[in-house]
Amino acid sequence: MIKLAISGARGRMGQAIAKLADADPELTITALLEHTDHPEVGTECYGTQLTADNASIKGCDALIEFTLPDGTMANLKAAAQYGVPMVIGTTGFTVQQVDAIKSATNDIPIVLASNMSIGVNTLFKLIQIATGKIAPHTISISETHHIHKKDKPSGTAKTMLQIAEKASGLTIDNVESIREGEVIGDHTIRLESGEDVLTISHHAKDRSMFARGALTAAKYLQGKAPGLYNMQDVLGFTS
């Protein structure tokens, strides 16, 4: 049984993760974290008390982190101190914060991914293959999310850009970001050559797809050596 800690437990993603984890016979929820001022801190959920004390992750087998960058940094220190593997789905990090995450991988294994969806990570692989094969003249990326999402463009769009630029050798300046309604997440890349146009898209229908990917990553980390991993590793796309 994998002992699981969830940070940002009462947020949209945290609740989706906890719901799936509670129904998974391989997992048991042993720590739920929220920020100090959260009104539900001190209440019980899924058989454990919601807390702002990240010392509660001690003894856990994995910490899944979907918060804000500053909160992730605090929990990163605790995870490294207690030897708890991390799955980080938080986005919007500074260069210095990414460096801190990389430094922590000397002590613990970490899956860092801008998007935990198995479908989106398949999209990443398709972008790598397609961009490297059709030699596009122009590449454009668009993404749409709900109005509550703070980072713009999304971490997923940035990953799409990085993959496409590396595979094509082009510099991509056209990234459109839209924030409207309660859209979970739509991502599209358009590859245009002198002969044709290839469009690859992913539409998120339910937030549980991200949660399922995060739990898959937590299971993947069991027994892994310290190091930095991504969802391509988790899904076996890098082997």
GIPE-V410844 format. One line per field, one symbol per residue. ss: DSSP state (~ for helix, > for strand, _ for the rest). A space follows every 50 residues. Layout:
# GIPE-V410844
ss=???
This chain:
# GIPE-V410844
ss=_>>>>>>____~~~~~~~~~~~____>>>>>>>__________>>__>>> >__~~~~____>>>>___~~~~~~~~~~~~~~___>>>______~~~~~~ ~~~~____>>>>_____~~~~~~~~~~~~~~~~~___>>>>>>>>_____ ____~~~~~~~~~~~~~~_____>>>>>>______>>>>>>>____>>>> >>>____~~~~~~~~~~~~~______>>>_~~~~_____
